[in-house]
Amino acid sequence: MRDSRVLTSMKTIPEIQAEIEWLSEQRTELYTELSRGRSEPGRSETVRQEIKQIDEQLQALWDQHRAERARIRFGEREDIVRRARAEDRLDRAA
C-alpha cells in the first residue's frame, strides 16, 4: 500500500533547497530578533515557538532531500526491495 501523502508532496531537489534556504533565512531573522531582546512582553516565547516549528520543517525537508537524492541514485524504493529479494532468492538457491 502506498502513502498518497508522500506521492502528492514530492518536490524536486531545487524546490527543496529553495525552501530550506528561505526557512533558514526566516529562522536567522527570528534568532536576530530574539538576541536583541527588544521585543514586546510575551513575544520571546512566540519567537521561540516559531523557531522550533521552523527547525521541525527544516528537518523534514532535509529528510525529503536525502530521500529524493537516494531515489535518483538508486531508483524507486519498491524496485530496490524487489531487486534485493530477487538477489536473496538467488543466493539461497545457489
PDB file of N, CA, C and O in Angstrom:
ATOM      1  N   MET A   1       0.848  -1.171   0.000  1.00  0.00           N
ATOM      2  CA  MET A   1       0.000   0.000   0.000  1.00  0.00           C
ATOM      3  C   MET A   1       0.898   1.240   0.000  1.00  0.00           C
ATOM      4  O   MET A   1       1.843   1.319   0.785  1.00  0.00           O
ATOM      5  N   ARG A   2       0.617   2.180  -0.851  1.00  0.00           N
ATOM      6  CA  ARG A   2       1.409   3.397  -0.935  1.00  0.00           C
ATOM      7  C   ARG A   2       0.783   4.499  -0.096  1.00  0.00           C
ATOM      8  O   ARG A   2      -0.434   4.558   0.080  1.00  0.00           O
ATOM      9  N   ASP A   3       1.635   5.360   0.410  1.00  0.00           N
ATOM     10  CA  ASP A   3       1.170   6.501   1.172  1.00  0.00           C
ATOM     11  C   ASP A   3       0.943   7.652   0.196  1.00  0.00           C
ATOM     12  O   ASP A   3       1.901   8.230  -0.318  1.00  0.00           O
ATOM     13  N   SER A   4      -0.314   7.984  -0.059  1.00  0.00           N
ATOM     14  CA  SER A   4      -0.630   9.006  -1.056  1.00  0.00           C
ATOM     15  C   SER A   4      -0.133  10.383  -0.632  1.00  0.00           C
ATOM     16  O   SER A   4       0.106  11.246  -1.476  1.00  0.00           O
ATOM     17  N   ARG A   5       0.022  10.589   0.667  1.00  0.00           N
ATOM     18  CA  ARG A   5       0.524  11.872   1.153  1.00  0.00           C
ATOM     19  C   ARG A   5       1.940  12.113   0.650  1.00  0.00           C
ATOM     20  O   ARG A   5       2.280  13.233   0.269  1.00  0.00           O
ATOM     21  N   VAL A   6       2.765  11.077   0.645  1.00  0.00           N
ATOM     22  CA  VAL A   6       4.140  11.210   0.170  1.00  0.00           C
ATOM     23  C   VAL A   6       4.163  11.478  -1.321  1.00  0.00           C
ATOM     24  O   VAL A   6       4.931  12.316  -1.793  1.00  0.00           O
ATOM     25  N   LEU A   7       3.331  10.775  -2.061  1.00  0.00           N
ATOM     26  CA  LEU A   7       3.330  10.930  -3.510  1.00  0.00           C
ATOM     27  C   LEU A   7       2.896  12.321  -3.943  1.00  0.00           C
ATOM     28  O   LEU A   7       3.406  12.837  -4.937  1.00  0.00           O
ATOM     29  N   THR A   8       1.975  12.936  -3.227  1.00  0.00           N
ATOM     30  CA  THR A   8       1.499  14.253  -3.627  1.00  0.00           C
ATOM     31  C   THR A   8       2.424  15.369  -3.163  1.00  0.00           C
ATOM     32  O   THR A   8       2.348  16.481  -3.685  1.00  0.00           O
ATOM     33  N   SER A   9       3.302  15.098  -2.189  1.00  0.00           N
ATOM     34  CA  SER A   9       4.154  16.159  -1.677  1.00  0.00           C
ATOM     35  C   SER A   9       5.586  16.072  -2.190  1.00  0.00           C
ATOM     36  O   SER A   9       6.456  16.788  -1.694  1.00  0.00           O
ATOM     37  N   MET A  10       5.850  15.219  -3.162  1.00  0.00           N
ATOM     38  CA  MET A  10       7.195  15.089  -3.694  1.00  0.00           C
ATOM     39  C   MET A  10       7.594  16.375  -4.411  1.00  0.00           C
ATOM     40  O   MET A  10       6.850  16.916  -5.228  1.00  0.00           O
ATOM     41  N   LYS A  11       8.789  16.841  -4.077  1.00  0.00           N
ATOM     42  CA  LYS A  11       9.314  18.058  -4.687  1.00  0.00           C
ATOM     43  C   LYS A  11      10.643  17.721  -5.335  1.00  0.00           C
ATOM     44  O   LYS A  11      11.276  16.716  -5.012  1.00  0.00           O
ATOM     45  N   THR A  12      11.048  18.573  -6.248  1.00  0.00           N
ATOM     46  CA  THR A  12      12.357  18.386  -6.856  1.00  0.00           C
ATOM     47  C   THR A  12      13.427  18.892  -5.888  1.00  0.00           C
ATOM     48  O   THR A  12      13.135  19.654  -4.966  1.00  0.00           O
ATOM     49  N   ILE A  13      14.644  18.466  -6.105  1.00  0.00           N
ATOM     50  CA  ILE A  13      15.746  18.894  -5.236  1.00  0.00           C
ATOM     51  C   ILE A  13      15.895  20.423  -5.232  1.00  0.00           C
ATOM     52  O   ILE A  13      16.054  21.003  -4.157  1.00  0.00           O
ATOM     53  N   PRO A  14      15.851  21.096  -6.388  1.00  0.00           N
ATOM     54  CA  PRO A  14      15.942  22.566  -6.350  1.00  0.00           C
ATOM     55  C   PRO A  14      14.799  23.215  -5.556  1.00  0.00           C
ATOM     56  O   PRO A  14      15.017  24.216  -4.874  1.00  0.00           O
ATOM     57  N   GLU A  15      13.605  22.664  -5.635  1.00  0.00           N
ATOM     58  CA  GLU A  15      12.488  23.201  -4.856  1.00  0.00           C
ATOM     59  C   GLU A  15      12.728  23.017  -3.362  1.00  0.00           C
ATOM     60  O   GLU A  15      12.470  23.919  -2.565  1.00  0.00           O
ATOM     61  N   ILE A  16      13.221  21.847  -2.996  1.00  0.00           N
ATOM     62  CA  ILE A  16      13.509  21.569  -1.586  1.00  0.00           C
ATOM     63  C   ILE A  16      14.610  22.505  -1.092  1.00  0.00           C
ATOM     64  O   ILE A  16      14.504  23.076  -0.006  1.00  0.00           O
ATOM     65  N   GLN A  17      15.662  22.659  -1.888  1.00  0.00           N
ATOM     66  CA  GLN A  17      16.775  23.526  -1.499  1.00  0.00           C
ATOM     67  C   GLN A  17      16.324  24.976  -1.349  1.00  0.00           C
ATOM     68  O   GLN A  17      16.755  25.672  -0.430  1.00  0.00           O
ATOM     69  N   ALA A  18      15.455  25.431  -2.255  1.00  0.00           N
ATOM     70  CA  ALA A  18      14.951  26.805  -2.161  1.00  0.00           C
ATOM     71  C   ALA A  18      14.139  26.996  -0.884  1.00  0.00           C
ATOM     72  O   ALA A  18      14.253  28.024  -0.216  1.00  0.00           O
ATOM     73  N   GLU A  19      13.331  26.013  -0.552  1.00  0.00           N
ATOM     74  CA  GLU A  19      12.528  26.116   0.666  1.00  0.00           C
ATOM     75  C   GLU A  19      13.417  26.066   1.912  1.00  0.00           C
ATOM     76  O   GLU A  19      13.167  26.783   2.881  1.00  0.00           O
ATOM     77  N   ILE A  20      14.451  25.223   1.888  1.00  0.00           N
ATOM     78  CA  ILE A  20      15.399  25.167   3.005  1.00  0.00           C
ATOM     79  C   ILE A  20      16.079  26.522   3.182  1.00  0.00           C
ATOM     80  O   ILE A  20      16.215  27.019   4.300  1.00  0.00           O
ATOM     81  N   GLU A  21      16.499  27.106   2.074  1.00  0.00           N
ATOM     82  CA  GLU A  21      17.165  28.406   2.134  1.00  0.00           C
ATOM     83  C   GLU A  21      16.234  29.480   2.700  1.00  0.00           C
ATOM     84  O   GLU A  21      16.635  30.267   3.556  1.00  0.00           O
ATOM     85  N   TRP A  22      15.001  29.506   2.221  1.00  0.00           N
ATOM     86  CA  TRP A  22      14.033  30.504   2.684  1.00  0.00           C
ATOM     87  C   TRP A  22      13.751  30.340   4.176  1.00  0.00           C
ATOM     88  O   TRP A  22      13.753  31.317   4.925  1.00  0.00           O
ATOM     89  N   LEU A  23      13.508  29.101   4.603  1.00  0.00           N
ATOM     90  CA  LEU A  23      13.231  28.864   6.023  1.00  0.00           C
ATOM     91  C   LEU A  23      14.442  29.197   6.891  1.00  0.00           C
ATOM     92  O   LEU A  23      14.293  29.707   8.002  1.00  0.00           O
ATOM     93  N   SER A  24      15.631  28.912   6.389  1.00  0.00           N
ATOM     94  CA  SER A  24      16.844  29.242   7.142  1.00  0.00           C
ATOM     95  C   SER A  24      16.978  30.744   7.332  1.00  0.00           C
ATOM     96  O   SER A  24      17.377  31.206   8.401  1.00  0.00           O
ATOM     97  N   GLU A  25      16.644  31.507   6.295  1.00  0.00           N
ATOM     98  CA  GLU A  25      16.676  32.968   6.404  1.00  0.00           C
ATOM     99  C   GLU A  25      15.651  33.455   7.424  1.00  0.00           C
ATOM    100  O   GLU A  25      15.938  34.353   8.216  1.00  0.00           O
ATOM    101  N   GLN A  26      14.463  32.865   7.405  1.00  0.00           N
ATOM    102  CA  GLN A  26      13.423  33.234   8.366  1.00  0.00           C
ATOM    103  C   GLN A  26      13.887  32.945   9.791  1.00  0.00           C
ATOM    104  O   GLN A  26      13.684  33.750  10.700  1.00  0.00           O
ATOM    105  N   ARG A  27      14.510  31.790   9.970  1.00  0.00           N
ATOM    106  CA  ARG A  27      14.995  31.408  11.297  1.00  0.00           C
ATOM    107  C   ARG A  27      16.085  32.371  11.766  1.00  0.00           C
ATOM    108  O   ARG A  27      16.124  32.746  12.938  1.00  0.00           O
ATOM    109  N   THR A  28      16.969  32.769  10.848  1.00  0.00           N
ATOM    110  CA  THR A  28      18.023  33.723  11.200  1.00  0.00           C
ATOM    111  C   THR A  28      17.425  35.041  11.664  1.00  0.00           C
ATOM    112  O   THR A  28      17.892  35.626  12.641  1.00  0.00           O
ATOM    113  N   GLU A  29      16.397  35.512  10.972  1.00  0.00           N
ATOM    114  CA  GLU A  29      15.735  36.759  11.371  1.00  0.00           C
ATOM    115  C   GLU A  29      15.108  36.625  12.758  1.00  0.00           C
ATOM    116  O   GLU A  29      15.163  37.552  13.567  1.00  0.00           O
ATOM    117  N   LEU A  30      14.517  35.473  13.021  1.00  0.00           N
ATOM    118  CA  LEU A  30      13.903  35.259  14.333  1.00  0.00           C
ATOM    119  C   LEU A  30      14.962  35.203  15.435  1.00  0.00           C
ATOM    120  O   LEU A  30      14.764  35.764  16.512  1.00  0.00           O
ATOM    121  N   TYR A  31      16.082  34.532  15.172  1.00  0.00           N
ATOM    122  CA  TYR A  31      17.158  34.498  16.158  1.00  0.00           C
ATOM    123  C   TYR A  31      17.708  35.900  16.410  1.00  0.00           C
ATOM    124  O   TYR A  31      18.029  36.255  17.544  1.00  0.00           O
ATOM    125  N   THR A  32      17.813  36.688  15.351  1.00  0.00           N
ATOM    126  CA  THR A  32      18.291  38.065  15.499  1.00  0.00           C
ATOM    127  C   THR A  32      17.330  38.860  16.375  1.00  0.00           C
ATOM    128  O   THR A  32      17.757  39.588  17.272  1.00  0.00           O
ATOM    129  N   GLU A  33      16.029  38.721  16.115  1.00  0.00           N
ATOM    130  CA  GLU A  33      15.027  39.409  16.927  1.00  0.00           C
ATOM    131  C   GLU A  33      15.128  38.962  18.383  1.00  0.00           C
ATOM    132  O   GLU A  33      15.048  39.785  19.295  1.00  0.00           O
ATOM    133  N   LEU A  34      15.299  37.690  18.595  1.00  0.00           N
ATOM    134  CA  LEU A  34      15.385  37.145  19.942  1.00  0.00           C
ATOM    135  C   LEU A  34      16.634  37.644  20.664  1.00  0.00           C
ATOM    136  O   LEU A  34      16.591  37.943  21.857  1.00  0.00           O
ATOM    137  N   SER A  35      17.745  37.732  19.934  1.00  0.00           N
ATOM    138  CA  SER A  35      19.002  38.153  20.559  1.00  0.00           C
ATOM    139  C   SER A  35      19.008  39.634  20.927  1.00  0.00           C
ATOM    140  O   SER A  35      19.707  40.038  21.856  1.00  0.00           O
ATOM    141  N   ARG A  36      18.246  40.433  20.215  1.00  0.00           N
ATOM    142  CA  ARG A  36      18.192  41.859  20.519  1.00  0.00           C
ATOM    143  C   ARG A  36      17.442  42.125  21.813  1.00  0.00           C
ATOM    144  O   ARG A  36      17.701  43.117  22.495  1.00  0.00           O
ATOM    145  N   GLY A  37      16.527  41.253  22.147  1.00  0.00           N
ATOM    146  CA  GLY A  37      15.804  41.368  23.404  1.00  0.00           C
ATOM    147  C   GLY A  37      14.907  42.583  23.509  1.00  0.00           C
ATOM    148  O   GLY A  37      14.525  42.984  24.608  1.00  0.00           O
ATOM    149  N   ARG A  38      14.571  43.165  22.387  1.00  0.00           N
ATOM    150  CA  ARG A  38      13.732  44.370  22.408  1.00  0.00           C
ATOM    151  C   ARG A  38      12.284  44.076  22.059  1.00  0.00           C
ATOM    152  O   ARG A  38      11.532  44.988  21.714  1.00  0.00           O
ATOM    153  N   SER A  39      11.896  42.845  22.142  1.00  0.00           N
ATOM    154  CA  SER A  39      10.528  42.529  21.743  1.00  0.00           C
ATOM    155  C   SER A  39       9.556  42.818  22.874  1.00  0.00           C
ATOM    156  O   SER A  39       9.930  42.918  24.043  1.00  0.00           O
ATOM    157  N   GLU A  40       8.307  42.946  22.485  1.00  0.00           N
ATOM    158  CA  GLU A  40       7.256  43.211  23.468  1.00  0.00           C
ATOM    159  C   GLU A  40       7.086  42.010  24.399  1.00  0.00           C
ATOM    160  O   GLU A  40       7.477  40.897  24.047  1.00  0.00           O
ATOM    161  N   PRO A  41       6.519  42.220  25.559  1.00  0.00           N
ATOM    162  CA  PRO A  41       6.344  41.123  26.513  1.00  0.00           C
ATOM    163  C   PRO A  41       5.560  39.961  25.893  1.00  0.00           C
ATOM    164  O   PRO A  41       4.540  40.162  25.233  1.00  0.00           O
ATOM    165  N   GLY A  42       6.056  38.754  26.119  1.00  0.00           N
ATOM    166  CA  GLY A  42       5.397  37.572  25.577  1.00  0.00           C
ATOM    167  C   GLY A  42       5.836  37.211  24.174  1.00  0.00           C
ATOM    168  O   GLY A  42       5.620  36.085  23.725  1.00  0.00           O
ATOM    169  N   ARG A  43       6.443  38.141  23.483  1.00  0.00           N
ATOM    170  CA  ARG A  43       6.881  37.882  22.103  1.00  0.00           C
ATOM    171  C   ARG A  43       8.030  36.883  22.067  1.00  0.00           C
ATOM    172  O   ARG A  43       8.136  36.097  21.127  1.00  0.00           O
ATOM    173  N   SER A  44       8.893  36.906  23.083  1.00  0.00           N
ATOM    174  CA  SER A  44      10.040  35.994  23.105  1.00  0.00           C
ATOM    175  C   SER A  44       9.593  34.537  23.021  1.00  0.00           C
ATOM    176  O   SER A  44      10.181  33.747  22.282  1.00  0.00           O
ATOM    177  N   GLU A  45       8.563  34.182  23.771  1.00  0.00           N
ATOM    178  CA  GLU A  45       8.072  32.804  23.745  1.00  0.00           C
ATOM    179  C   GLU A  45       7.487  32.464  22.378  1.00  0.00           C
ATOM    180  O   GLU A  45       7.667  31.351  21.885  1.00  0.00           O
ATOM    181  N   THR A  46       6.789  33.418  21.766  1.00  0.00           N
ATOM    182  CA  THR A  46       6.230  33.207  20.430  1.00  0.00           C
ATOM    183  C   THR A  46       7.347  32.974  19.420  1.00  0.00           C
ATOM    184  O   THR A  46       7.250  32.088  18.571  1.00  0.00           O
ATOM    185  N   VAL A  47       8.408  33.773  19.516  1.00  0.00           N
ATOM    186  CA  VAL A  47       9.549  33.636  18.611  1.00  0.00           C
ATOM    187  C   VAL A  47      10.199  32.269  18.801  1.00  0.00           C
ATOM    188  O   VAL A  47      10.551  31.607  17.825  1.00  0.00           O
ATOM    189  N   ARG A  48      10.357  31.850  20.047  1.00  0.00           N
ATOM    190  CA  ARG A  48      10.942  30.523  20.306  1.00  0.00           C
ATOM    191  C   ARG A  48      10.095  29.422  19.685  1.00  0.00           C
ATOM    192  O   ARG A  48      10.630  28.473  19.112  1.00  0.00           O
ATOM    193  N   GLN A  49       8.797  29.544  19.793  1.00  0.00           N
ATOM    194  CA  GLN A  49       7.903  28.544  19.194  1.00  0.00           C
ATOM    195  C   GLN A  49       8.024  28.549  17.671  1.00  0.00           C
ATOM    196  O   GLN A  49       8.035  27.489  17.046  1.00  0.00           O
ATOM    197  N   GLU A  50       8.113  29.735  17.076  1.00  0.00           N
ATOM    198  CA  GLU A  50       8.278  29.834  15.626  1.00  0.00           C
ATOM    199  C   GLU A  50       9.589  29.184  15.186  1.00  0.00           C
ATOM    200  O   GLU A  50       9.637  28.485  14.174  1.00  0.00           O
ATOM    201  N   ILE A  51      10.652  29.423  15.958  1.00  0.00           N
ATOM    202  CA  ILE A  51      11.947  28.810  15.639  1.00  0.00           C
ATOM    203  C   ILE A  51      11.847  27.294  15.729  1.00  0.00           C
ATOM    204  O   ILE A  51      12.375  26.579  14.878  1.00  0.00           O
ATOM    205  N   LYS A  52      11.177  26.814  16.752  1.00  0.00           N
ATOM    206  CA  LYS A  52      11.009  25.365  16.912  1.00  0.00           C
ATOM    207  C   LYS A  52      10.252  24.775  15.719  1.00  0.00           C
ATOM    208  O   LYS A  52      10.627  23.718  15.212  1.00  0.00           O
ATOM    209  N   GLN A  53       9.198  25.444  15.273  1.00  0.00           N
ATOM    210  CA  GLN A  53       8.432  24.962  14.119  1.00  0.00           C
ATOM    211  C   GLN A  53       9.287  24.965  12.856  1.00  0.00           C
ATOM    212  O   GLN A  53       9.239  24.023  12.065  1.00  0.00           O
ATOM    213  N   ILE A  54      10.062  26.018  12.672  1.00  0.00           N
ATOM    214  CA  ILE A  54      10.940  26.090  11.500  1.00  0.00           C
ATOM    215  C   ILE A  54      11.979  24.971  11.550  1.00  0.00           C
ATOM    216  O   ILE A  54      12.266  24.343  10.530  1.00  0.00           O
ATOM    217  N   ASP A  55      12.545  24.720  12.739  1.00  0.00           N
ATOM    218  CA  ASP A  55      13.516  23.629  12.877  1.00  0.00           C
ATOM    219  C   ASP A  55      12.900  22.293  12.473  1.00  0.00           C
ATOM    220  O   ASP A  55      13.542  21.492  11.793  1.00  0.00           O
ATOM    221  N   GLU A  56      11.659  22.053  12.889  1.00  0.00           N
ATOM    222  CA  GLU A  56      10.975  20.813  12.527  1.00  0.00           C
ATOM    223  C   GLU A  56      10.742  20.732  11.022  1.00  0.00           C
ATOM    224  O   GLU A  56      10.910  19.673  10.417  1.00  0.00           O
ATOM    225  N   GLN A  57      10.352  21.864  10.416  1.00  0.00           N
ATOM    226  CA  GLN A  57      10.145  21.891   8.965  1.00  0.00           C
ATOM    227  C   GLN A  57      11.459  21.646   8.230  1.00  0.00           C
ATOM    228  O   GLN A  57      11.499  20.916   7.240  1.00  0.00           O
ATOM    229  N   LEU A  58      12.531  22.260   8.721  1.00  0.00           N
ATOM    230  CA  LEU A  58      13.836  22.065   8.091  1.00  0.00           C
ATOM    231  C   LEU A  58      14.282  20.608   8.186  1.00  0.00           C
ATOM    232  O   LEU A  58      14.824  20.057   7.227  1.00  0.00           O
ATOM    233  N   GLN A  59      14.055  19.990   9.335  1.00  0.00           N
ATOM    234  CA  GLN A  59      14.423  18.580   9.487  1.00  0.00           C
ATOM    235  C   GLN A  59      13.659  17.718   8.477  1.00  0.00           C
ATOM    236  O   GLN A  59      14.233  16.828   7.849  1.00  0.00           O
ATOM    237  N   ALA A  60      12.368  17.989   8.331  1.00  0.00           N
ATOM    238  CA  ALA A  60      11.551  17.231   7.380  1.00  0.00           C
ATOM    239  C   ALA A  60      12.029  17.465   5.940  1.00  0.00           C
ATOM    240  O   ALA A  60      12.056  16.535   5.133  1.00  0.00           O
ATOM    241  N   LEU A  61      12.400  18.694   5.626  1.00  0.00           N
ATOM    242  CA  LEU A  61      12.889  18.996   4.279  1.00  0.00           C
ATOM    243  C   LEU A  61      14.224  18.308   4.005  1.00  0.00           C
ATOM    244  O   LEU A  61      14.443  17.798   2.906  1.00  0.00           O
ATOM    245  N   TRP A  62      15.119  18.288   4.998  1.00  0.00           N
ATOM    246  CA  TRP A  62      16.393  17.592   4.794  1.00  0.00           C
ATOM    247  C   TRP A  62      16.163  16.099   4.625  1.00  0.00           C
ATOM    248  O   TRP A  62      16.844  15.456   3.826  1.00  0.00           O
ATOM    249  N   ASP A  63      15.211  15.537   5.366  1.00  0.00           N
ATOM    250  CA  ASP A  63      14.869  14.116   5.188  1.00  0.00           C
ATOM    251  C   ASP A  63      14.353  13.874   3.769  1.00  0.00           C
ATOM    252  O   ASP A  63      14.718  12.897   3.116  1.00  0.00           O
ATOM    253  N   GLN A  64      13.500  14.783   3.311  1.00  0.00           N
ATOM    254  CA  GLN A  64      12.939  14.662   1.965  1.00  0.00           C
ATOM    255  C   GLN A  64      14.050  14.812   0.916  1.00  0.00           C
ATOM    256  O   GLN A  64      14.053  14.112  -0.096  1.00  0.00           O
ATOM    257  N   HIS A  65      14.982  15.720   1.165  1.00  0.00           N
ATOM    258  CA  HIS A  65      16.111  15.941   0.256  1.00  0.00           C
ATOM    259  C   HIS A  65      16.947  14.666   0.137  1.00  0.00           C
ATOM    260  O   HIS A  65      17.285  14.244  -0.969  1.00  0.00           O
ATOM    261  N   ARG A  66      17.285  14.046   1.291  1.00  0.00           N
ATOM    262  CA  ARG A  66      18.066  12.802   1.264  1.00  0.00           C
ATOM    263  C   ARG A  66      17.307  11.692   0.548  1.00  0.00           C
ATOM    264  O   ARG A  66      17.896  10.934  -0.223  1.00  0.00           O
ATOM    265  N   ALA A  67      16.006  11.591   0.797  1.00  0.00           N
ATOM    266  CA  ALA A  67      15.204  10.540   0.161  1.00  0.00           C
ATOM    267  C   ALA A  67      15.153  10.735  -1.353  1.00  0.00           C
ATOM    268  O   ALA A  67      15.240   9.767  -2.109  1.00  0.00           O
ATOM    269  N   GLU A  68      15.014  11.968  -1.790  1.00  0.00           N
ATOM    270  CA  GLU A  68      14.955  12.243  -3.232  1.00  0.00           C
ATOM    271  C   GLU A  68      16.301  11.948  -3.893  1.00  0.00           C
ATOM    272  O   GLU A  68      16.348  11.394  -4.992  1.00  0.00           O
ATOM    273  N   ARG A  69      17.390  12.318  -3.226  1.00  0.00           N
ATOM    274  CA  ARG A  69      18.713  12.003  -3.779  1.00  0.00           C
ATOM    275  C   ARG A  69      18.918  10.494  -3.874  1.00  0.00           C
ATOM    276  O   ARG A  69      19.480  10.004  -4.853  1.00  0.00           O
ATOM    277  N   ALA A  70      18.468   9.761  -2.867  1.00  0.00           N
ATOM    278  CA  ALA A  70      18.588   8.300  -2.896  1.00  0.00           C
ATOM    279  C   ALA A  70      17.726   7.718  -4.011  1.00  0.00           C
ATOM    280  O   ALA A  70      18.140   6.782  -4.695  1.00  0.00           O
ATOM    281  N   ARG A  71      16.533   8.268  -4.195  1.00  0.00           N
ATOM    282  CA  ARG A  71      15.649   7.778  -5.255  1.00  0.00           C
ATOM    283  C   ARG A  71      16.286   8.002  -6.623  1.00  0.00           C
ATOM    284  O   ARG A  71      16.240   7.123  -7.484  1.00  0.00           O
ATOM    285  N   ILE A  72      16.872   9.163  -6.819  1.00  0.00           N
ATOM    286  CA  ILE A  72      17.515   9.466  -8.096  1.00  0.00           C
ATOM    287  C   ILE A  72      18.704   8.524  -8.320  1.00  0.00           C
ATOM    288  O   ILE A  72      18.918   8.036  -9.429  1.00  0.00           O
ATOM    289  N   ARG A  73      19.463   8.279  -7.272  1.00  0.00           N
ATOM    290  CA  ARG A  73      20.669   7.460  -7.413  1.00  0.00           C
ATOM    291  C   ARG A  73      20.367   5.971  -7.531  1.00  0.00           C
ATOM    292  O   ARG A  73      20.981   5.275  -8.340  1.00  0.00           O
ATOM    293  N   PHE A  74      19.424   5.478  -6.730  1.00  0.00           N
ATOM    294  CA  PHE A  74      19.206   4.030  -6.650  1.00  0.00           C
ATOM    295  C   PHE A  74      17.874   3.563  -7.224  1.00  0.00           C
ATOM    296  O   PHE A  74      17.675   2.360  -7.395  1.00  0.00           O
ATOM    297  N   GLY A  75      16.966   4.472  -7.523  1.00  0.00           N
ATOM    298  CA  GLY A  75      15.662   4.099  -8.057  1.00  0.00           C
ATOM    299  C   GLY A  75      14.580   4.130  -6.991  1.00  0.00           C
ATOM    300  O   GLY A  75      14.823   4.465  -5.832  1.00  0.00           O
ATOM    301  N   GLU A  76      13.387   3.772  -7.417  1.00  0.00           N
ATOM    302  CA  GLU A  76      12.246   3.763  -6.507  1.00  0.00           C
ATOM    303  C   GLU A  76      12.438   2.703  -5.430  1.00  0.00           C
ATOM    304  O   GLU A  76      13.035   1.656  -5.681  1.00  0.00           O
ATOM    305  N   ARG A  77      11.935   2.973  -4.247  1.00  0.00           N
ATOM    306  CA  ARG A  77      12.089   2.062  -3.115  1.00  0.00           C
ATOM    307  C   ARG A  77      11.551   0.664  -3.434  1.00  0.00           C
ATOM    308  O   ARG A  77      12.184  -0.340  -3.106  1.00  0.00           O
ATOM    309  N   GLU A  78      10.400   0.607  -4.064  1.00  0.00           N
ATOM    310  CA  GLU A  78       9.800  -0.687  -4.392  1.00  0.00           C
ATOM    311  C   GLU A  78      10.714  -1.500  -5.316  1.00  0.00           C
ATOM    312  O   GLU A  78      10.821  -2.717  -5.165  1.00  0.00           O
ATOM    313  N   ASP A  79      11.366  -0.840  -6.261  1.00  0.00           N
ATOM    314  CA  ASP A  79      12.285  -1.522  -7.174  1.00  0.00           C
ATOM    315  C   ASP A  79      13.510  -2.053  -6.430  1.00  0.00           C
ATOM    316  O   ASP A  79      13.988  -3.153  -6.707  1.00  0.00           O
ATOM    317  N   ILE A  80      14.007  -1.261  -5.488  1.00  0.00           N
ATOM    318  CA  ILE A  80      15.166  -1.677  -4.697  1.00  0.00           C
ATOM    319  C   ILE A  80      14.820  -2.920  -3.883  1.00  0.00           C
ATOM    320  O   ILE A  80      15.587  -3.882  -3.847  1.00  0.00           O
ATOM    321  N   VAL A  81      13.665  -2.892  -3.233  1.00  0.00           N
ATOM    322  CA  VAL A  81      13.238  -4.033  -2.417  1.00  0.00           C
ATOM    323  C   VAL A  81      13.046  -5.269  -3.297  1.00  0.00           C
ATOM    324  O   VAL A  81      13.441  -6.372  -2.920  1.00  0.00           O
ATOM    325  N   ARG A  82      12.444  -5.081  -4.457  1.00  0.00           N
ATOM    326  CA  ARG A  82      12.225  -6.195  -5.378  1.00  0.00           C
ATOM    327  C   ARG A  82      13.554  -6.813  -5.811  1.00  0.00           C
ATOM    328  O   ARG A  82      13.696  -8.036  -5.822  1.00  0.00           O
ATOM    329  N   ARG A  83      14.533  -5.968  -6.169  1.00  0.00           N
ATOM    330  CA  ARG A  83      15.856  -6.472  -6.570  1.00  0.00           C
ATOM    331  C   ARG A  83      16.547  -7.200  -5.420  1.00  0.00           C
ATOM    332  O   ARG A  83      17.159  -8.249  -5.622  1.00  0.00           O
ATOM    333  N   ALA A  84      16.448  -6.640  -4.214  1.00  0.00           N
ATOM    334  CA  ALA A  84      17.091  -7.269  -3.054  1.00  0.00           C
ATOM    335  C   ALA A  84      16.477  -8.634  -2.772  1.00  0.00           C
ATOM    336  O   ALA A  84      17.193  -9.587  -2.466  1.00  0.00           O
ATOM    337  N   ARG A  85      15.165  -8.730  -2.874  1.00  0.00           N
ATOM    338  CA  ARG A  85      14.507 -10.021  -2.645  1.00  0.00           C
ATOM    339  C   ARG A  85      14.908 -11.033  -3.717  1.00  0.00           C
ATOM    340  O   ARG A  85      15.120 -12.207  -3.414  1.00  0.00           O
ATOM    341  N   ALA A  86      15.012 -10.583  -4.961  1.00  0.00           N
ATOM    342  CA  ALA A  86      15.416 -11.474  -6.048  1.00  0.00           C
ATOM    343  C   ALA A  86      16.851 -11.964  -5.817  1.00  0.00           C
ATOM    344  O   ALA A  86      17.141 -13.145  -6.005  1.00  0.00           O
ATOM    345  N   GLU A  87      17.745 -11.061  -5.412  1.00  0.00           N
ATOM    346  CA  GLU A  87      19.127 -11.454  -5.128  1.00  0.00           C
ATOM    347  C   GLU A  87      19.179 -12.435  -3.965  1.00  0.00           C
ATOM    348  O   GLU A  87      19.962 -13.386  -3.981  1.00  0.00           O
ATOM    349  N   ASP A  88      18.341 -12.201  -2.951  1.00  0.00           N
ATOM    350  CA  ASP A  88      18.292 -13.091  -1.797  1.00  0.00           C
ATOM    351  C   ASP A  88      17.838 -14.485  -2.210  1.00  0.00           C
ATOM    352  O   ASP A  88      18.387 -15.485  -1.749  1.00  0.00           O
ATOM    353  N   ARG A  89      16.842 -14.547  -3.075  1.00  0.00           N
ATOM    354  CA  ARG A  89      16.367 -15.854  -3.568  1.00  0.00           C
ATOM    355  C   ARG A  89      17.465 -16.560  -4.367  1.00  0.00           C
ATOM    356  O   ARG A  89      17.638 -17.774  -4.249  1.00  0.00           O
ATOM    357  N   LEU A  90      18.196 -15.810  -5.168  1.00  0.00           N
ATOM    358  CA  LEU A  90      19.296 -16.402  -5.942  1.00  0.00           C
ATOM    359  C   LEU A  90      20.387 -16.935  -5.029  1.00  0.00           C
ATOM    360  O   LEU A  90      20.928 -18.016  -5.260  1.00  0.00           O
ATOM    361  N   ASP A  91      20.713 -16.163  -3.979  1.00  0.00           N
ATOM    362  CA  ASP A  91      21.740 -16.609  -3.032  1.00  0.00           C
ATOM    363  C   ASP A  91      21.321 -17.887  -2.314  1.00  0.00           C
ATOM    364  O   ASP A  91      22.144 -18.776  -2.099  1.00  0.00           O
ATOM    365  N   ARG A  92      20.053 -17.983  -1.945  1.00  0.00           N
ATOM    366  CA  ARG A  92      19.574 -19.178  -1.244  1.00  0.00           C
ATOM    367  C   ARG A  92      19.543 -20.382  -2.190  1.00  0.00           C
ATOM    368  O   ARG A  92      19.779 -21.512  -1.763  1.00  0.00           O
ATOM    369  N   ALA A  93      19.251 -20.142  -3.474  1.00  0.00           N
ATOM    370  CA  ALA A  93      19.171 -21.225  -4.444  1.00  0.00           C
ATOM    371  C   ALA A  93      20.564 -21.763  -4.808  1.00  0.00           C
ATOM    372  O   ALA A  93      20.702 -22.916  -5.219  1.00  0.00           O
ATOM    373  N   ALA A  94      21.580 -20.930  -4.654  1.00  0.00           N
ATOM    374  CA  ALA A  94      22.953 -21.328  -5.042  1.00  0.00           C
ATOM    375  C   ALA A  94      23.629 -22.195  -4.019  1.00  0.00           C
ATOM    376  O   ALA A  94      24.776 -22.599  -4.214  1.00  0.00           O
TER     377      ALA A  94
END
